[in-house]
Amino acid sequence: MIEARHLRVLRAVAGTGSFSAAARELGCTQPAVSQQMKALEQSAGTPLLVRAGREMRLTQAGTALVRHAAGILAGLTAAEEEVAAIAGLRAGRVRLVSFPSGSSTLVPTALAAMRAAHPGTRISLVEAEPPRSVEMLREGDCDLALAFRYGSASPAAAGPADAGEWEDLVVRPLLTDRLVGLVPEGHRLAGADRVGMAELADEPWIAGCPRCRRHLVEVCEEVGFTPRIDFATDDYPAVVGLVGAGLGVAVLPELAVESVRAKGVSTLAVEPAVEREVVALTLPDLARVPAVAATLAELERAATR
């Protein structure tokens, strides 16, 4: 195998005409130059240099190798510089996927901090709810995914596969997001501080994303009823708007409510308490990439704030 260090020595010998002059140029000894040239000729399988008096001259094979060496070494230098820039966060990219309420609350703060600290790092953002966002990460379509999973006072309401679905990923917990109830301002419970889920058994419901919808049904069934879902939408502002128009009640994560101007609705704590864990996910190898690691750190800081 031809090594880059041997090509550098060959170019020095070709340029200076002798092993001793090449050694002086490279800052090493003459025997070291001679040894590396022998190793290069063994790798090439043919002589590359011949002695002509006091000078070393290139053979036809040596001339061809020196001609190609210039491009090889230039490309290697460019690659080394690009890798160094990425490692030093002067360059690089991070492809981030997030669920909508994370995009409007955690992500802007984190990305603004990344741009200020590392302006050479490019970050792209697309939206997807889990489990699709997690599939995108595993399929190589993103480098970092913001996701969530539900927990509950009742283990049966936590979701069947949530506990082990991320075992192959790096999981960075960000925050615990409590779910709150939404009722129209004129609702009989609008002035209450909190409400039991069972008290909403006869209400029409507006449900959110598929995972949130599944979890709503499970929580309601745990307290003894199946919710009558009149409307379902992945759009949180639409959920709030439908509740504000008096068309039903809903349960939403606080992050979602925070990201929407809640007009015509009253928020109240629900019992039993229901929470979801918001996390950042990446693959083990990607977690060692400097730009990904820095973005993870900024997401953690944004969650703390």
C-alpha positions as CSV (number, residue, x, y, z in Angstrom):
1,M,0.0,0.0,0.0
2,I,1.3,3.4,-1.0
3,E,1.4,5.8,2.0
4,A,1.1,9.6,1.8
5,R,4.2,10.1,3.9
6,H,6.2,8.1,1.3
7,L,4.8,10.3,-1.5
8,R,5.9,13.4,0.3
9,V,9.5,12.1,0.6
10,L,9.5,11.0,-3.1
11,R,8.5,14.5,-4.2
12,A,11.3,16.0,-2.0
13,V,13.9,13.7,-3.5
14,A,12.7,14.5,-7.0
15,G,12.8,18.2,-6.3
16,T,16.3,18.2,-4.6
17,G,18.0,15.5,-6.5
18,S,19.4,13.6,-3.5
19,F,18.5,11.8,-0.3
20,S,20.7,14.1,1.8
21,A,19.1,17.3,0.4
22,A,15.6,15.8,0.8
23,A,16.4,14.9,4.4
24,R,17.5,18.5,5.1
25,E,14.3,19.8,3.5
26,L,12.1,17.4,5.4
27,G,13.9,17.8,8.7
28,C,14.9,14.1,9.1
29,T,18.0,11.9,8.5
30,Q,19.3,10.6,5.2
31,P,18.9,7.0,6.3
32,A,15.3,7.7,7.1
33,V,14.7,9.0,3.6
34,S,16.5,6.0,2.1
35,Q,14.4,3.6,4.2
36,Q,11.1,5.2,3.1
37,M,12.1,5.1,-0.5
38,K,12.8,1.4,-0.3
39,A,9.4,0.9,1.4
40,L,7.7,2.9,-1.4
41,E,9.5,0.9,-4.2
42,Q,8.4,-2.3,-2.5
43,S,4.8,-1.1,-2.4
44,A,5.0,0.0,-6.1
45,G,6.7,-3.2,-7.2
46,T,9.2,-1.4,-9.4
47,P,12.2,0.9,-9.1
48,L,11.3,4.6,-8.8
49,L,14.8,6.1,-8.5
50,V,18.2,5.5,-10.1
51,R,21.5,7.0,-9.2
52,A,23.2,9.1,-11.8
53,G,26.5,10.3,-10.4
54,R,25.8,12.2,-7.3
55,E,22.1,12.7,-8.2
56,M,19.0,10.5,-7.9
57,R,16.9,10.5,-11.0
58,L,13.3,9.3,-11.4
59,T,12.5,6.3,-13.5
60,Q,9.5,6.3,-15.8
61,A,7.4,4.8,-13.0
62,G,8.8,7.4,-10.5
63,T,7.9,10.2,-12.8
64,A,4.3,9.0,-13.2
65,L,4.0,8.6,-9.4
66,V,5.4,12.1,-8.7
67,R,2.9,13.5,-11.3
68,H,0.0,11.9,-9.5
69,A,1.4,12.6,-6.0
70,A,0.8,16.3,-6.4
71,G,-3.0,15.8,-6.8
72,I,-3.1,13.1,-4.2
73,L,-1.3,15.1,-1.5
74,A,-3.3,18.3,-2.4
75,G,-6.6,16.3,-2.0
76,L,-5.4,14.8,1.3
77,T,-4.4,18.3,2.6
78,A,-7.8,19.6,1.6
79,A,-9.6,16.7,3.3
80,E,-7.5,17.2,6.5
81,E,-8.4,20.9,6.6
82,E,-12.1,20.2,6.0
83,V,-12.1,17.5,8.8
84,A,-10.3,19.9,11.1
85,A,-12.8,22.6,10.4
86,I,-15.7,20.2,11.1
87,A,-14.0,19.0,14.3
88,G,-13.4,22.6,15.4
89,L,-17.0,23.6,14.6
90,R,-15.9,26.0,11.9
91,A,-17.9,23.9,9.4
92,G,-20.3,21.0,9.4
93,R,-24.0,20.4,9.3
94,V,-26.7,19.0,11.5
95,R,-30.1,17.7,10.2
96,L,-32.6,18.1,13.0
97,V,-36.2,16.8,13.0
98,S,-38.6,17.9,15.7
99,F,-42.3,17.6,16.6
100,P,-44.2,20.9,16.1
101,S,-44.4,22.2,19.7
102,G,-40.7,21.5,20.2
103,S,-40.0,23.4,17.0
104,S,-41.7,26.5,18.3
105,T,-40.4,26.4,21.9
106,L,-37.1,24.6,22.4
107,V,-35.6,24.6,18.9
108,P,-35.4,28.4,18.2
109,T,-33.5,29.2,21.3
110,A,-31.0,26.3,20.7
111,L,-30.4,27.1,17.1
112,A,-29.9,30.8,17.8
113,A,-27.3,29.9,20.4
114,M,-25.6,27.6,17.9
115,R,-25.5,30.2,15.2
116,A,-24.0,32.7,17.6
117,A,-21.3,30.3,18.9
118,H,-20.6,28.4,15.7
119,P,-21.7,30.4,12.6
120,G,-20.0,28.0,10.2
121,T,-22.2,25.1,11.3
122,R,-25.4,24.7,9.1
123,I,-28.5,23.3,10.8
124,S,-31.6,22.3,8.9
125,L,-35.0,21.6,10.4
126,V,-38.0,19.5,9.3
127,E,-41.0,18.5,11.4
128,A,-42.3,15.0,12.2
129,E,-44.0,13.4,15.1
130,P,-42.6,10.3,16.7
131,P,-42.5,7.5,15.7
132,R,-41.8,8.8,12.2
133,S,-39.0,11.1,13.5
134,V,-37.3,8.1,15.1
135,E,-37.6,6.1,11.9
136,M,-36.0,9.0,10.0
137,L,-33.0,9.0,12.4
138,R,-32.5,5.2,12.0
139,E,-32.9,5.5,8.2
140,G,-30.2,8.2,8.0
141,D,-32.5,11.0,7.0
142,C,-31.5,13.1,10.0
143,D,-28.8,13.4,12.6
144,L,-30.8,14.4,15.6
145,A,-34.5,14.0,16.5
146,L,-36.6,15.7,19.2
147,A,-39.2,13.2,20.4
148,F,-41.4,12.4,23.3
149,R,-42.9,9.4,25.1
150,Y,-45.7,9.4,27.6
151,G,-45.7,8.3,31.2
152,S,-48.6,8.1,33.6
153,A,-49.5,7.3,37.2
154,S,-50.8,4.1,35.7
155,P,-48.3,1.9,33.9
156,A,-51.0,0.6,31.6
157,A,-51.3,4.1,30.1
158,A,-47.7,4.5,29.3
159,G,-47.8,3.0,25.9
160,P,-47.0,-0.6,25.0
161,A,-43.6,-0.2,23.4
162,D,-42.3,3.1,24.8
163,A,-40.0,1.6,27.4
164,G,-37.7,-0.3,25.0
165,E,-38.2,1.5,21.7
166,W,-35.0,3.6,22.0
167,E,-32.6,1.1,23.3
168,D,-30.3,1.4,20.3
169,L,-30.1,5.2,20.5
170,V,-28.4,7.8,22.6
171,V,-31.3,9.3,24.6
172,R,-30.7,12.8,26.1
173,P,-33.6,13.8,28.5
174,L,-34.6,17.4,28.1
175,L,-37.7,18.1,30.2
176,T,-40.9,16.7,31.6
177,D,-43.9,18.2,29.9
178,R,-47.2,18.1,31.9
179,L,-50.5,17.8,30.1
180,V,-53.2,20.3,30.9
181,G,-56.9,20.4,30.3
182,L,-58.5,22.9,27.9
183,V,-62.2,23.9,28.2
184,P,-64.1,26.8,26.6
185,E,-64.2,30.0,28.7
186,G,-67.9,29.6,29.3
187,H,-67.6,26.0,30.4
188,R,-68.9,24.8,33.8
189,L,-65.4,23.9,34.8
190,A,-63.7,27.0,33.5
191,G,-63.0,28.6,36.9
192,A,-61.6,25.4,38.5
193,D,-57.9,25.0,39.3
194,R,-58.0,21.3,38.4
195,V,-60.3,18.6,37.1
196,G,-60.5,14.9,37.3
197,M,-60.5,13.2,33.9
198,A,-63.7,11.3,34.9
199,E,-65.5,14.6,35.2
200,L,-65.1,15.1,31.4
201,A,-66.5,11.7,30.5
202,D,-69.6,13.1,28.8
203,E,-67.8,15.9,26.9
204,P,-67.1,15.9,23.2
205,W,-63.3,15.8,22.7
206,I,-60.8,17.3,20.3
207,A,-57.8,15.1,20.0
208,G,-54.2,15.8,18.7
209,C,-51.6,13.7,16.9
210,P,-52.0,9.9,16.5
211,R,-49.7,9.1,19.5
212,C,-51.4,11.8,21.6
213,R,-54.8,10.4,20.5
214,R,-53.9,6.9,21.5
215,H,-52.6,8.0,24.8
216,L,-55.8,10.1,25.5
217,V,-57.9,7.0,24.9
218,E,-55.8,4.9,27.2
219,V,-55.8,7.5,30.1
220,C,-59.6,7.9,29.8
221,E,-60.2,4.2,29.8
222,E,-58.0,3.8,32.9
223,V,-60.5,6.1,34.8
224,G,-63.5,4.3,33.4
225,F,-64.7,5.8,30.1
226,T,-64.0,6.0,26.4
227,P,-63.8,9.6,25.1
228,R,-66.1,10.6,22.3
229,I,-63.7,12.2,19.8
230,D,-65.6,14.6,17.5
231,F,-62.5,16.2,15.9
232,A,-58.9,15.1,15.5
233,T,-56.1,17.2,14.1
234,D,-52.3,17.3,14.3
235,D,-52.4,21.1,14.3
236,Y,-52.3,22.4,17.9
237,P,-53.6,25.9,17.1
238,A,-56.6,24.1,15.5
239,V,-57.2,22.1,18.7
240,V,-57.1,25.3,20.7
241,G,-59.4,27.1,18.2
242,L,-62.0,24.3,18.3
243,V,-62.0,24.3,22.1
244,G,-62.3,28.1,22.1
245,A,-65.3,27.9,19.7
246,G,-67.1,25.7,22.3
247,L,-66.9,22.5,20.2
248,G,-65.3,20.3,22.9
249,V,-62.6,19.9,25.5
250,A,-59.0,18.7,25.0
251,V,-55.9,17.7,26.9
252,L,-52.6,19.2,25.5
253,P,-49.0,19.3,26.6
254,E,-47.9,22.6,28.2
255,L,-45.3,23.1,25.4
256,A,-48.1,23.0,22.9
257,V,-50.2,25.5,24.8
258,E,-47.2,27.7,25.3
259,S,-46.6,27.9,21.5
260,V,-50.2,29.0,20.8
261,R,-52.1,32.1,21.6
262,A,-54.9,30.5,23.6
263,K,-58.0,32.6,23.0
264,G,-61.4,31.7,24.4
265,V,-60.1,28.8,26.5
266,S,-59.4,28.1,30.1
267,T,-56.5,25.8,31.2
268,L,-56.6,23.6,34.3
269,A,-54.6,20.8,35.8
270,V,-55.9,17.3,35.2
271,E,-56.0,14.4,37.6
272,P,-54.5,11.8,37.5
273,A,-51.4,13.8,36.5
274,V,-50.2,12.9,33.0
275,E,-46.8,13.7,31.7
276,R,-44.6,13.2,28.6
277,E,-40.8,13.0,28.6
278,V,-39.3,15.2,25.9
279,V,-35.9,13.9,24.7
280,A,-33.3,14.4,22.0
281,L,-32.2,11.3,20.2
282,T,-29.2,10.5,18.0
283,L,-27.2,7.4,17.0
284,P,-24.1,6.5,19.1
285,D,-21.7,7.3,16.3
286,L,-23.3,10.6,15.6
287,A,-23.2,11.6,19.2
288,R,-19.4,11.9,18.8
289,V,-19.7,14.3,15.9
290,P,-18.8,17.8,17.3
291,A,-21.6,19.7,15.6
292,V,-24.2,17.1,16.8
293,A,-22.8,17.1,20.4
294,A,-22.9,21.0,20.5
295,T,-26.5,21.0,19.2
296,L,-27.5,18.5,21.9
297,A,-25.9,20.7,24.5
298,E,-27.8,23.8,23.3
299,L,-31.1,21.9,23.4
300,E,-30.4,20.9,27.0
301,R,-29.7,24.6,27.9
302,A,-32.9,25.7,26.1
303,A,-34.9,23.1,28.0
304,T,-33.4,24.3,31.3
305,R,-34.3,27.9,30.5
